[in-house]
């Protein structure tokens, strides 16, 4: 359970190692060290930690999950991967953990070291040496669209050497409309009826600007804009999840759903659902970023089609969504979408998280 991913990362990409390489265009690509440095810089500021802790849905889910699992933590040693300010580490100590090691790669570790009962080890978990074998791992690793910022790789690295985190993560999607965006797309064609002047020529330009791009949009969405029941397209069992190489190959799957109503379909929204173990006597606890649940700082990830598609009741929507590390910077998430709406031809779009 480590710190989520609020700020968009700066650009940079390439292969591992200390020297930059050049791509086919001759542009210098960044190194893994540069990507990591930019990533940790994002978490050296207090604002990002304030935003995460102020998210009561997120923070209470972790607090309750840790305290309900006191039997698994009492008297045990625990590793907190990406501890940030150390709040989850304190929750583990309150649950009765014998020792909690808070590992944090950003400069915020200097604040976390003031905590009582929690040793803070500065640096990435991949390089930190622990004084002992730990019995459990906690980490709040989820980013925008689940995998943005590639924190899961660090958790899996810690797991292979020390212990196993628990939890089931599902990525869910839904076809969507958006009344405000729909109004903006039709704005230019309505100018004539208001002012008697036909300037509808920018309508195509507006469509390209608003939905024709390939940027991943992070935005809160209303349940009223969802056109079909959210469906799972990927699942990760943290006790069994593979290593970083498997994440690089992509996480995702096929989907098929039917629309429930008539509206212009603008694209897809997806988020995630994490199920925590319930402890000895409690039901599992679920943290969801669905637009039908209380809002979180993760909001929803929106993938816009190049133009709206009119759908009706029971219009079939099918395809495949795959989450991958970006070519430019593997700490950014990339989304490959293949979809077929009704009788239209299947279309493909490649999305990236921009600065």
Secondary structure, DSSP 8 states (H G I E B T S, - for coil): ------S--------SSSS-EE-TT--EE--HHHHHHHHHHHTSSHHHHHHHHH-HHHHHHHHHHHHHTHHHHTT-EEEEET-TTSHHHHHHHHTT-SEEEEEE-STTHHHHTTSTTEEEEES-TTT---SS--SEEE----BTTBTTT-HHHHHHHHHHHT-----EEEEEEEEE--HHHHHHHHTGGGHHHHHS---GGGHHHHHHHHTSS-B-EEE---GGGB-S--EEEEEEETTT---HHHHHT-EEEEEEEE--S-EEEEEEEEEEEEEE--TTTS--EEEE--TTS---TT-EEEEEEEEEEEE-TT-EEEEEEEEEE-SS-TTSEEEEEEEEETTS--EEEEEE---
